Amino acid sequence: MQIDKAIILAAGPSSRLSPLTNQLPKCLLSLGKNTILSHILDTLKNEGVENIAMVVGHMREKIMESYPELTYYINSDFRKNNILKSLFYAEEFMDGGFIVSYSDIVYSAEMVERLQEADGDIVVVVDTDWRERYKGRTDHPTDEAELVVLNERGHIERISKFLNPDAAYGEFIGLVKFTPRGSRILIQNYHRVHENKWCGFTGRFHDASSIEVAYLTDMIQELIDRYYPVQMVEVHKDWVEIDTLQDLEYARKHFNLDGCL
C-alpha cells in the first residue's frame, strides 16, 4: 500500500554531536552539498511521500525557518520525554497511515520503495549486515544499537537496545511504516498503556523507566507482545546513522547521492 505521509522525529538536543549542535540542530548539519534533513526529504518525496510533518523541539525555529513548507508539531517538553512521546505530539497527522523516520538517518530511495511495497500493517526496516558498520565505531558501540531477535518461525520476537548482539538478527534503523490499520493499532495501544491504570505501566514500560521516556522500540515490543504482526524489510547497509562526531565524519567520507554508502 502506498503511503504518502511521513513523520520525522527531530526534537532532541543531540548533545553527543556537541559542539556542532550548540549552534544547529543535528538534522541541519551538512552532508555533502545539503543538510541531513534535505537528504531525508528528497528521498521520501522521490518515493511519493509528499505530505511530511516534523516533531521539533531543540532549536526548532531554525528548522522551521529553513523548511517552512513542512507541517510542524512542537514537543515543548523534549528534555523530559523521549521518542515515543515525541511521536504522539503528531497524533492528529497519523490518520490514513504514515511512515516514521528518525531525523539522524540517511537512506536510499530503494529502501523506501521496498518499505512501501512490503505487506503488513506495521513494517520495520532492519539491517542484517549491521555488524560491519560497528567495526571501529567506538563512540557508538553495539550495546547502543536497537537490535532485533527472531523466533524459531522467523518472526520478530524482540526489538530493543538491551539485547545480546550475538543473538541479534539485525539492527532496526529507525524507519517504520504504519498502514491505516497499523496506525489505528498504534494509537489505540498507546492510549491504552498511557492512560489506563489497569495496564500496569505506572512504572517501567519495557526497557524504559516510564512510558514518558520510552523509545519507539518499546511501543513496537508492546505490540509484538500483544500478538500484533510486525513485519520487516531486510536491508544490507545502504544507510547511515549520524549520532556522534565519529559518525558524521564517517558519513561525510562515505556518503554518495546514488545510495548512501
C-alpha distance (Angstrom), angle and dihedral (degrees) to the residues before:
residue distance angle dihedral
M1 . . .
Q2 3.79 . .
I3 3.81 112.8 .
D4 3.81 116.9 -162.3
K5 3.81 99.6 -174.2
A6 3.79 132.9 75.2
I7 3.79 136.0 -179.2
I8 3.80 116.3 -151.6
L9 3.80 115.9 -160.3
A10 3.80 112.7 -141.9
A11 3.80 108.7 144.9
G12 3.80 103.1 110.9
P13 3.82 126.2 97.3
S14 3.84 95.5 -124.4
S15 3.78 92.2 -143.4
R16 3.80 92.8 173.9
L17 3.79 88.7 70.8
S18 3.78 92.7 54.9
P19 3.00 132.1 164.5
L20 3.82 89.2 32.2
T21 3.78 91.9 53.2
N22 3.78 92.2 50.4
Q23 3.80 85.9 80.2
L24 3.80 103.7 25.9
P25 3.80 137.0 26.7
K26 3.79 111.5 -107.6
C27 3.80 95.3 -108.5
L28 3.84 90.9 59.7
L29 3.80 94.3 57.3
S30 3.78 112.9 114.2
L31 3.78 123.9 -101.7
G32 3.76 110.2 178.8
K33 3.80 110.3 -41.6
N34 3.81 94.5 -24.0
T35 3.77 140.3 47.9
I36 3.79 123.8 -93.7
L37 3.80 88.1 -109.1
S38 3.80 93.4 51.8
H39 3.79 90.0 55.7
I40 3.82 90.9 51.2
L41 3.80 92.9 47.7
D42 3.80 93.8 47.2
T43 3.80 91.8 49.8
L44 3.80 93.7 49.4
K45 3.80 94.3 45.0
N46 3.80 92.2 48.2
E47 3.81 87.2 59.5
G48 3.80 95.4 50.0
V49 3.80 98.7 -92.9
E50 3.78 98.1 131.9
N51 3.80 102.8 149.7
I52 3.79 105.4 74.1
A53 3.79 131.4 173.3
M54 3.78 129.9 -175.4
V55 3.77 131.1 -154.5
V56 3.80 105.8 -145.0
G57 3.78 136.9 179.9
H58 3.81 118.8 141.7
M59 3.83 109.7 68.4
R60 3.78 88.5 -14.9
E61 3.80 93.6 163.2
K62 3.80 91.2 65.8
I63 3.80 92.5 53.2
M64 3.79 93.4 44.4
E65 3.80 92.3 49.0
S66 3.81 92.1 48.3
Y67 3.81 95.7 48.2
P68 3.82 107.9 26.8
E69 3.80 92.1 160.6
L70 3.83 93.3 72.5
T71 3.80 128.5 87.9
Y72 3.80 111.8 -113.7
Y73 3.79 135.8 -153.5
I74 3.78 117.8 -174.0
N75 3.78 121.9 -138.1
S76 3.78 97.6 -161.6
D77 3.81 92.1 176.1
F78 3.80 96.6 51.9
R79 3.80 94.1 132.7
K80 3.82 90.7 62.3
N81 3.80 102.4 39.1
N82 3.78 137.6 46.4
I83 3.80 145.1 -138.6
L84 3.81 99.3 -60.1
K85 3.78 94.9 49.3
S86 3.79 89.4 43.5
L87 3.80 91.2 55.0
F88 3.78 91.7 54.8
Y89 3.77 93.1 59.3
A90 3.81 81.5 77.3
E91 3.80 95.5 48.6
E92 3.80 93.8 124.7
F93 3.82 88.5 58.6
M94 3.82 93.4 56.7
D95 3.80 97.5 78.0
G96 3.79 112.2 117.2
G97 3.79 96.2 20.3
F98 3.79 132.7 -69.4
I99 3.79 146.5 -165.5
V100 3.80 120.6 -115.6
S101 3.80 118.8 -147.1
Y102 3.76 129.8 -179.6
S103 3.80 110.1 -130.0
D104 3.81 95.9 -130.8
I105 3.80 98.3 61.6
V106 3.79 128.5 85.6
Y107 3.78 118.1 -162.1
S108 3.77 141.6 168.9
A109 3.80 128.0 -90.7
E110 3.80 88.6 -122.2
M111 3.79 88.9 61.9
V112 3.81 91.4 55.6
E113 3.80 90.4 45.0
R114 3.79 91.4 54.4
L115 3.79 90.7 46.5
Q116 3.79 90.4 52.4
E117 3.80 91.4 50.0
A118 3.80 95.8 45.9
D119 3.79 119.5 110.1
G120 3.78 118.9 -124.6
D121 3.78 138.0 71.9
I122 3.80 93.7 -111.5
V123 3.80 116.3 34.2
V124 3.80 126.9 173.9
V125 3.79 127.1 -165.9
V126 3.81 113.4 -125.2
D127 3.80 127.4 -172.9
T128 3.80 110.1 -144.5
D129 3.84 93.0 -174.0
W130 3.78 91.6 57.3
R131 3.83 97.8 123.4
E132 3.80 93.8 68.2
R133 3.80 91.7 60.8
Y134 3.80 92.1 55.0
K135 3.78 94.6 60.5
G136 3.80 104.0 113.7
R137 3.80 92.4 -1.2
T138 3.77 92.3 129.0
D139 3.82 97.4 157.1
H140 3.81 91.7 56.8
P141 3.83 107.6 30.9
T142 3.80 126.7 -172.6
D143 3.80 93.1 -93.7
E144 3.82 87.7 70.8
A145 3.81 95.1 52.9
E146 3.81 120.3 108.4
L147 3.79 97.1 -123.7
V148 3.78 134.1 -166.7
V149 3.81 127.1 -143.3
L150 3.80 122.0 -168.0
N151 3.78 129.2 -146.5
E152 3.81 124.5 -129.7
R153 3.82 90.8 -83.8
G154 3.80 92.4 56.3
H155 3.81 94.9 -107.2
I156 3.79 124.9 130.2
E157 3.79 109.4 -90.5
R158 3.80 101.8 166.7
I159 3.78 135.2 18.8
S160 3.77 114.7 -179.1
K161 3.79 149.4 121.6
F162 3.79 88.8 -120.0
L163 3.78 104.5 66.6
N164 3.77 132.7 114.8
P165 3.82 105.3 -97.9
D166 3.81 89.7 -145.2
A167 3.81 89.4 62.9
A168 3.79 96.1 44.9
Y169 3.78 122.4 112.0
G170 3.78 93.7 -164.5
E171 3.79 149.1 -34.8
F172 3.80 124.5 -88.0
I173 3.80 104.5 -128.1
G174 3.82 100.1 -158.5
L175 3.80 99.3 -97.8
V176 3.84 121.7 115.6
K177 3.80 136.9 166.7
F178 3.79 123.5 -147.3
T179 3.80 117.2 -172.4
P180 3.83 118.0 -152.6
R181 3.81 88.9 -87.8
G182 3.81 91.2 43.7
S183 3.78 89.6 51.8
R184 3.80 91.2 52.9
I185 3.80 90.4 49.4
L186 3.80 91.2 50.4
I187 3.81 94.7 47.8
Q188 3.80 94.8 44.9
N189 3.79 93.7 49.6
Y190 3.80 95.0 42.9
H191 3.78 91.1 56.4
R192 3.77 90.8 43.3
V193 3.79 92.8 58.1
H194 3.79 95.3 34.8
E195 3.78 100.4 48.6
N196 3.80 109.4 18.8
K197 3.80 109.1 85.9
W198 3.80 90.5 -162.4
C199 3.80 90.8 68.5
G200 3.78 90.7 76.7
F201 3.79 97.3 -128.6
T202 3.78 97.3 120.7
G203 3.80 86.4 117.6
R204 3.80 126.8 15.4
F205 3.78 121.4 18.3
H206 3.79 107.6 -162.1
D207 3.83 106.1 -66.4
A208 3.81 94.4 -6.4
S209 3.79 127.0 86.1
S210 3.82 87.6 -130.3
I211 3.77 139.1 -5.4
E212 3.82 88.5 -104.8
V213 3.80 90.6 68.1
A214 3.81 97.6 33.4
Y215 3.77 125.1 132.0
L216 3.78 124.4 -129.6
T217 3.80 87.1 -107.6
D218 3.82 89.8 61.9
M219 3.81 89.6 58.9
I220 3.79 92.5 45.6
Q221 3.81 88.9 51.5
E222 3.80 89.3 51.6
L223 3.80 90.0 54.7
I224 3.80 91.3 48.1
D225 3.81 90.8 50.2
R226 3.79 89.2 53.1
Y227 3.81 90.3 52.3
Y228 3.77 99.0 -109.2
P229 3.83 106.6 149.8
V230 3.79 111.9 -109.9
Q231 3.80 111.1 -171.3
M232 3.78 128.6 -166.7
V233 3.77 140.8 -144.1
E234 3.79 110.5 -145.2
V235 3.79 116.7 -141.1
H236 3.77 132.9 177.3
K237 3.80 112.4 -138.7
D238 3.84 108.6 -61.8
W239 3.79 91.3 131.2
V240 3.77 139.2 68.1
E241 3.80 134.3 -150.7
I242 3.79 118.2 -147.1
D243 3.78 108.9 -157.2
T244 3.81 103.8 132.3
L245 3.80 139.8 28.6
Q246 3.79 87.0 -101.8
D247 3.82 90.1 55.0
L248 3.80 91.6 49.2
E249 3.79 91.6 51.6
Y250 3.81 89.6 49.5
A251 3.81 92.6 48.4
R252 3.80 93.3 48.4
K253 3.80 90.0 50.4
H254 3.79 98.5 46.0
F255 3.80 105.8 26.6
N256 3.78 120.4 112.2
L257 3.80 131.0 173.1
D258 3.79 93.9 -122.7
G259 3.78 98.2 66.1
C260 3.77 115.1 -20.0
L261 3.80 98.8 -105.9
